[in-house]
Structure formats: structure tokens, C-alpha cells
Amino acid sequence: MSFNDPTYHSNTATLYSAALDEGDYHSWSDSMMTWLMGLITPFPEKMRINRAFVKDMYTAFNNYQLENVLDIGAGPLPRGYEWAPDANILCVDHNPGITAHARSKLPKGANIRYETSSVKALPGKIKSGVADGFYSDSRKIGIGSNAVLMFVDDDEIEQTFKFLYNWCESGSVIRITTTAITAKEDCFRAGMIRRFFKMVNAPMHIRNIDNFVKLLGPWRVNKGPMPAWQWLNWPPSKNTAGIGFDIYGIELIKD
Ligand SMILES: C[S@@+](CC[C@H](N)C(=O)[O-])C[C@H]1O[C@@H](n2cnc3c(N)ncnc32)[C@H](O)[C@@H]1O
């Protein structure tokens, strides 16, 4: 499966928005679809857990005193400026509709910028100076990419995170959430999950979590991977805990 058609944008952000109380980037039919998905899958609960992870990530970047933040696949619900109020926050998303929607939500004067870029195009965007004059001189960056990389091909993840490693200074931190499984990628259940998300127009890679982590070298894993509910001490429902298919959180560092 390949996701690298730059004109294709799946339902992921609309379903995500519909699953969350704060979201409004969706229609009535997305709400219906999310409600139905909630009857047979843990999807809405996992999206709420992901959102809590995003807040926790920005708060951690604030506590680490990282002056510059890069949020990759930032989505239509910008709140980072509330959680890391002192940082220069550069958000990118590959969907120009989402970039426009998010920009319309930004309060005047918030230190946050939204640009349209895919994971694949990001090195080129950075080289062309998208962060110049917005970031401080420091290249110590807090990088986030939450509930995004399951929609991105292996080679794009590898190339972009290698580029970011070389571009950043030591002390830079990455926090990621991604959907993954603990079983083998060719098992029957992984196939079922892939088919289900394709059916709701949110096709995704269902990777084994250890294979996913291998794509992120040479960044050093500092915490995780672990289910995001466990990271957050979020009491999970029986639909979410221990089923071997989860949203995993990972923290990586450039030493
Ligand atoms: C489920 S939303 C998550 C939004 C946000 N990161 C959060 O956790 O609140 C997934 C986002 O990833 C974006 N996305 C998907 N594929 C992408 C790609 N190849 N490059 C950049 N953004 C992408 C979608 O447009 C969408 O906004």
C-alpha cells in the first residue's frame, strides 16, 4: 500500500474531530460514522487518549524549556499555544483544507504558524527556510507527530527523521504516537484491521511496533514504546487494554 499521492487526503482528521468534544472539522455523517465505530471498535476512546497525549507532549516540551516546536501532521485542532505558551510552534499538515481550518482557529498574537507540508516534503520545506526568522537561533527542537505516521510510507518516515536528526541540535526531543500491533504484520487480525480502516476511507499501515521504531534511527529511544493509556495512567476500558492493537507513545532524543 502506498500513501504518497499528494492529492489524496483520507477521512482521518474528520473522524478524529468527530470523536472529540473539542473538534469541529467534521460533518453530521462523520459523527454518525464515529458513533457506529464506537459500538464495535475502541476508536473514539483511542482518539481521546491520543489527544491527551498531545497535551502531555506540549506540556513536557514546555517543561524541557524547548524554545522551538515542530508538530508534524498537526491536524485541525490547534491548542499547542495554550500548553507551550513560550515556544515558537511550527505546525505542518499535508492537507491544505486542514491548514486553512486550523489557521482560522488561531487567536491573534499566538506564537504558532501553520504550513502545508507532507512528511515527505518536510526536508525540502525546511531547507527552503520555512522556519527561518520564526524559530530562535537554537536548533534544539521539540518534535511531535501524533496519530500521523501510520498514514506514511516507511521510506518517507526514515528519510525525514534522519534529516531532522542531522538538522537538530543535541538535546532535541521527539514524541510520537502511532497505531501499531504487537503481533506479526502478516497475521489475520492485522489484515482485518487494515480492511476495516480502508472501508471507512482512513487506510493505514498496521505495523509491528518494534518494526516501526526501527524506522526512527539514529534517534535514541528514551521512553516507550508503550500504549498511550499506560503512559498517561488513563484507566482504559476493556476494549482498549491488552488487545495487542493500540496507540503507542514513544520519546526519542538526540544525545
Ligand atoms: C488523526 S489526525 C491527528 C492530528 C494531530 N496530530 C493530533 O494528534 O491532534 C492525523 C493528521 O495527520 C495528517 N496527515 C496524514 N498523512 C500525512 C502526511 N503524509 N504528511 C503530513 N500530515 C499527514 C492528516 O491530515 C491529519 O490532520
The ligand as an SDF file (V2000), in Angstrom:
LIG
                    3D

 27 29  0  0  0  0  0  0  0  0999 V2000
   -5.6350   11.7450   13.3940 C   0  0  0  0  0  0  0  0  0  0  0  0
   -5.0810   13.3260   12.8590 S   0  0  0  0  0  0  0  0  0  0  0  0
   -4.0110   13.7750   14.2020 C   0  0  0  0  0  0  0  0  0  0  0  0
   -3.8410   15.2650   14.3490 C   0  0  0  0  0  0  0  0  0  0  0  0
   -2.8870   15.7300   15.4620 C   0  0  0  0  0  0  0  0  0  0  0  0
   -1.5270   15.2410   15.2460 N   0  0  0  0  0  0  0  0  0  0  0  0
   -3.3490   15.3210   16.8210 C   0  0  0  0  0  0  0  0  0  0  0  0
   -2.8720   14.2810   17.3180 O   0  0  0  0  0  0  0  0  0  0  0  0
   -4.1830   16.0050   17.4040 O   0  0  0  0  0  0  0  0  0  0  0  0
   -3.9220   12.8760   11.5910 C   0  0  0  0  0  0  0  0  0  0  0  0
   -3.3730   14.0670   10.8190 C   0  0  0  0  0  0  0  0  0  0  0  0
   -2.2700   13.6490   10.0170 O   0  0  0  0  0  0  0  0  0  0  0  0
   -2.3060   14.3450    8.7960 C   0  0  0  0  0  0  0  0  0  0  0  0
   -1.5150   13.5710    7.8220 N   0  0  0  0  0  0  0  0  0  0  0  0
   -1.8110   12.3650    7.2980 C   0  0  0  0  0  0  0  0  0  0  0  0
   -0.8470   11.9630    6.4510 N   0  0  0  0  0  0  0  0  0  0  0  0
    0.0950   12.9490    6.4430 C   0  0  0  0  0  0  0  0  0  0  0  0
    1.3350   13.1190    5.7550 C   0  0  0  0  0  0  0  0  0  0  0  0
    1.8000   12.2000    4.9020 N   0  0  0  0  0  0  0  0  0  0  0  0
    2.0330   14.2560    5.9900 N   0  0  0  0  0  0  0  0  0  0  0  0
    1.5760   15.1910    6.8540 C   0  0  0  0  0  0  0  0  0  0  0  0
    0.3940   15.0980    7.5170 N   0  0  0  0  0  0  0  0  0  0  0  0
   -0.3270   13.9760    7.3140 C   0  0  0  0  0  0  0  0  0  0  0  0
   -3.7930   14.4120    8.4710 C   0  0  0  0  0  0  0  0  0  0  0  0
   -4.0830   15.4070    7.5050 O   0  0  0  0  0  0  0  0  0  0  0  0
   -4.3810   14.6940    9.8510 C   0  0  0  0  0  0  0  0  0  0  0  0
   -4.5020   16.0630   10.1160 O   0  0  0  0  0  0  0  0  0  0  0  0
  1  2  1  0
  2  3  1  0
  2 10  1  0
  3  4  1  0
  4  5  1  0
  5  6  1  0
  5  7  1  0
  7  8  2  0
  7  9  1  0
 10 11  1  0
 11 12  1  0
 11 26  1  0
 12 13  1  0
 13 14  1  0
 13 24  1  0
 14 15  1  0
 14 23  1  0
 15 16  2  0
 16 17  1  0
 17 18  1  0
 17 23  2  0
 18 19  1  0
 18 20  2  0
 20 21  1  0
 21 22  2  0
 22 23  1  0
 24 25  1  0
 24 26  1  0
 26 27  1  0
M  CHG  2   2   1   9  -1
M  END
$$$$
